[in-house]
Amino acid sequence: MKKRDLQPHQSTSTPPADGPIAVTGASGYIGSWIVQDCMEQGYEVRACVRDKNNPAKVEHLLDLNYDGMRGSVSLYEADLFKPGSYDEAFKGCAAVIHAGATVGFNKETPQEVYDGCFKENAHVIESVKRSGSVKRFVFTSSFAAVSHLPHLLAFAMMHSLTAQAEGEQYLALAGSGFRDFTRIAGSSPEMWRDISLANRSALLTEIDEYLARLQAVRAMIDASDGAALDAVFANARNARQAWLESIEKQGE
């Protein structure tokens, strides 16, 4: 993830002097970076987490208070599925950055994952409205990169393959790797149609980014640039391994 500096002094921003900023999903990878960025800019951050007494989820956030940054962070318990649970955290806040999402780490069903990303966002908006103080609401789009785009690619791969005259022959030769890659193409077409259209802007951005990187890989192959390909593949393998290890630690 590229770390982007917030720019609190632009005319469209909310400066630290306006009041605290609440961050949902603060214990996650994206949320944690948002908390740190805000603290570096001098904000008082209210980190919204499911369980503030779980050291594995919150210790890294509290440690930020001792890193010499201008801002500070405090913990607030809230649950995306519980109406009103964000009321206390949002009260008196000048801004809310909504990075919370249900991604299945807590054994949610596929429907709960869907509801947590879309329908249950209404609980967050309702708490924002009840606060009477929030001037700016930011909804992150990271889910488009790690869920929507992979589903789209799986659907597109199966569609492309079966549309070819030799499609059935290709499938007859496909192994477990292909089954793993296209597993999510077995999801509900109607649900993913709605998700794709409801998140059109964010999804198109991710598609364009992916196409640019795929084009770069194509150029490496065309140029027989083995060193460049090796670097891309090694980076991908290492990043995936680090991600899996982080998931295992969260489950401990």
Protein Blocks (a to p, Z undefined) as FASTA:
>chain_A
ZZddddfkbmkbccfkloccddehklmmklmmmmmmmmmnopacddddfblmlmklmmmm
mmmmmnopabdcddddddfklghklmmmmgopabdcdfbdcehlnopafklmmmmmmmmm
mmmmmmmmmnomambdcddfklmmmmmmmmmmmmmmmmmmmmpmklmmmmmmpcfklmmm
mmmmmpcfklmmmmmmmmmmmmmmmmmmmmmmmmmmmmmmmnopaklmmmmmmmmmmmmm
mmmmmmmmmmZZ
